[in-house]
Amino acid sequence: MGYYVRTIEGQVAVPQANLDLAYKALCDLNKRDDLKTGGSWAGGKQVEKWFSWMKPNYPEVCQNTKEIMEMVGFECTYDENGNLLLFGYDNKTGCEMHFMAVLSEFCSPHSFFRWQGEEGEMWEETYGDKTVATRRAQVVWS
């Protein structure tokens, strides 16, 4: 089960100077059980919660922002100045929106992704200033 989405255009940049703060904020997100949709059950009760597709202890096994975002499902690299670049996602939806919302505080201006869902719908998200702005695409045939 799951719903597949992929990025079709865009890039998100996190300046090297922001990477340590971004890492701490992404690790702190693990305290937000109210946002988690994965977990384990025993005796009809949920005994552990985690973000979908993530290890429950990701702050312990991921050493930096890049490793966390790769575990989320993003393709990432560093540029020649040590800035983190996220340039792709092609996976089931899970927790990426929560991690991008946190990362948005640390992104360079003009960071964006254009997304496409498995049913063909498209939208754009821009990141920065502690916000994620979303616009839906409208296809016009002429």
JOMO-V46796 format. One record per backbone hydrogen bond with DSSP energy under -0.5 kcal/mol. NH is the residue of the N-H (numbers start at 1). CO is the residue of the C=O. If there is no record, write none. Layout:
NH&CO / NH&CO
This chain:
4&2 / 5&91 / 6&116 / 7&89 / 8&114 / 9&114 / 11&112 / 12&86 / 14&84 / 15&13 / 15&106 / 18&15 / 19&15 / 19&16 / 22&18 / 23&19 / 24&20 / 25&21 / 26&22 / 27&23 / 28&24 / 29&25 / 30&27 / 31&28 / 32&29 / 33&31 / 35&32 / 36&32 / 36&33 / 38&50 / 40&48 / 42&45 / 45&42 / 47&40 / 47&45 / 48&40 / 50&38 / 54&51 / 58&55 / 60&57 / 61&57 / 62&58 / 63&61 / 68&64 / 69&65 / 70&66 / 71&67 / 72&68 / 73&69 / 74&69 / 75&88 / 77&85 / 79&83 / 82&79 / 84&14 / 85&77 / 86&12 / 87&75 / 87&85 / 88&75 / 90&73 / 91&5 / 93&3 / 98&95 / 99&95 / 100&96 / 101&97 / 102&98 / 103&99 / 104&100 / 105&102 / 106&103 / 107&103 / 107&104 / 108&13 / 111&108 / 111&127 / 112&11 / 113&125 / 114&9 / 115&113 / 115&123 / 116&6 / 117&121 / 118&4 / 120&117 / 123&115 / 124&135 / 125&113 / 126&133 / 127&111 / 128&131 / 130&104 / 131&128 / 133&126 / 135&124 / 137&122 / 141&139
